[in-house]
Structure formats: structure tokens, C-alpha cells
Amino acid sequence: MATPIAAIYEQGVLKPTQPIDLKEGTQVQLIIVNEQDPAISQSSAAILAAIAALPLEGDSSQFSGRDRDAVLYPTENR
């Protein structure tokens, strides 16, 4: 089960900002995400808006989504 936990790093120790429901001695795995990193601090809405603003197909590419079937299912007639 994955549970996000906010913590503060002080004097070499990660200190959770709120109590954690774990038995003493329980081993866990941590993934550290620095919330001060500007790339991470964007809101989900801002990230989704940036993705939605991307073009569906680039003008500089010779290959497009329209060519998908021809690549996946080549025939002698094409």
C-alpha cells in the first residue's frame, strides 16, 4: 500500500509532519520528492493544461499518426 507522507529533513533524519500508523520496527521504502523543485511544484491542472496545449502532430515530422496503419500493416499495394 502506498501512502504519501509529508516529512521534514532535520539533522540527518526525516521527521514526519503528522503521526504515522505503523508498528515499531516496520521497514518501509521511501521515494523522496523535493517539493521545492519548481518542476514538481506545478499543480496538476497546470501540467494537464500544458499537455493539452501540445500539437497533435508536429509540422516538421514526415511521419504522423495517419501513417500508423501503413507501418503496422504493410501491404504490397501501398
C-alpha positions as CSV (number, residue, x, y, z in Angstrom):
1,M,0.0,0.0,0.0
2,A,1.4,3.4,-1.0
3,T,0.7,6.3,1.4
4,P,2.1,9.8,0.8
5,I,3.7,11.2,3.9
6,A,5.0,14.8,4.3
7,A,8.2,15.0,6.3
8,I,10.9,17.5,7.1
9,Y,14.6,16.6,6.9
10,E,16.5,17.8,10.0
11,Q,19.9,16.8,11.2
12,G,20.1,13.7,9.0
13,V,16.7,12.4,10.0
14,L,13.3,12.5,8.1
15,K,10.6,13.6,10.6
16,P,7.0,13.1,9.5
17,T,4.8,16.2,10.0
18,Q,1.9,14.0,11.2
19,P,1.7,10.7,13.1
20,I,2.1,7.5,11.0
21,D,0.1,4.4,11.8
22,L,3.0,1.8,11.7
23,K,4.2,-0.7,14.1
24,E,7.6,0.0,15.7
25,G,10.4,-1.6,13.5
26,T,8.3,-1.8,10.3
27,Q,10.5,-1.5,7.3
28,V,9.3,0.9,4.5
29,Q,10.6,2.1,1.2
30,L,10.8,5.9,0.6
31,I,10.6,7.9,-2.6
32,I,11.9,11.4,-2.0
33,V,10.2,14.2,-3.9
34,N,11.6,17.7,-3.2
35,E,8.5,19.9,-3.1
36,Q,10.8,23.0,-3.6
37,D,11.7,21.8,-7.1
38,P,9.8,24.1,-9.5
39,A,9.2,21.3,-11.9
40,I,7.4,19.3,-9.3
41,S,5.6,22.2,-7.5
42,Q,3.3,22.9,-10.5
43,S,-0.3,22.0,-9.9
44,S,-1.9,19.0,-11.7
45,A,-4.2,21.4,-13.6
46,A,-1.2,23.4,-14.9
47,I,0.6,20.2,-16.0
48,L,-2.6,18.9,-17.8
49,A,-3.1,22.3,-19.5
50,A,0.5,22.2,-20.8
51,I,-0.1,18.7,-22.2
52,A,-3.4,19.8,-23.8
53,A,-1.7,22.7,-25.5
54,L,0.8,20.4,-27.3
55,P,0.1,19.9,-31.0
56,L,-1.5,16.6,-32.0
57,E,1.0,16.2,-34.9
58,G,4.2,18.1,-35.5
59,D,4.8,20.0,-38.8
60,S,8.4,19.0,-39.1
61,S,7.9,15.2,-38.9
62,Q,7.5,13.2,-42.1
63,F,5.7,10.5,-40.0
64,S,2.3,11.1,-38.5
65,G,-0.5,9.2,-36.8
66,R,-2.2,8.9,-40.2
67,D,0.7,6.6,-41.2
68,R,0.2,4.2,-38.3
69,D,-1.8,1.6,-40.2
70,A,0.7,1.6,-43.1
71,V,3.6,0.9,-40.8
72,L,1.8,-1.7,-38.7
73,Y,0.0,-3.5,-41.5
74,P,2.1,-3.1,-44.7
75,T,0.6,-4.4,-47.9
76,E,2.0,-4.8,-51.4
77,N,-0.5,-2.3,-52.8
78,R,0.8,0.6,-50.7
